[in-house]
Amino acid sequence: MIAHIGDRLVLDGIHLGDARRVGTITAVGHPDGAPPYEVRWLADGTTTLIFPGPDAHLEPAGQPGTTTAVS
């Protein structure tokens, strides 16, 4: 996974009842865009360091139709 600052990281729940989490990447761990990523979560504004797993995907910054709300 290669990300850029401003991209959205989306974590879809893998278990019944898991909430979908969406955050904005605020820093990348390596110059080539590889993890870890610092992410500011849209739901509560907290910032965490994350190594995304297989349940994660990226939405490039400025992509039409990017997720703007968290359910």
N, C-alpha and C positions, 0 to 999 in steps of 0.2 A: 504494500500500500504506500503510495507516494502522495503526500499532501502539501498544501501551501497555506500560509497564513490567510485566514478569511474563509477557507473552505468549511463546509458543515460536515460534522461527523454524526452519523445516525446509527444508533444502536437499537435494533429491533429486538424486542423481548423474545426469548427462546422457549419460555415456559408459559403455560396458560396463566393469564393475569399479570404478566410482566408488562410494565409500561415501556413505551418507546421513548428513548432519550435522544435529544438533539442538542448539539453544542457547536460553538464556533471555535475553530482552531486559532489560538492566539500565539503559539510558538511551536516550532518543529525541532526535534532533537538532533537532526543531522542535516548538513548542507544539501544532501540529495533528496530531502523530504521524507525520509524514513522515520518511523516511530523511535522514541516516544513522542507524544504530542501533549501540549498543554491545551486544555479545552475549557472554555467557559460555557457552562450548561445554561440553556435558555430558560429552563423552568425555575431555577432559583438563583442564578448568577454566580454560583460557586465555581471555582477553578480547580481542576485536578490534572494530574499527570497520568496519561493512559497509554498502554500498549494495546491497540485494538485487536480484538479476536475475530473469528470467522463470522460472527453475527453483525459486524460493523460494515458500513459502506460510506463512501464520501460523496458529497454533492459539491461540485466546484463553485467557488465564489462567483456570484453574478449569474448563475445558471437559471434560466427561466423555470418557474415552478418549484424553486427550492422551498423546503419545508420552513414554515415560519411559526408554527405553533406546536406545542407538545400536548398530547392528550393524556 
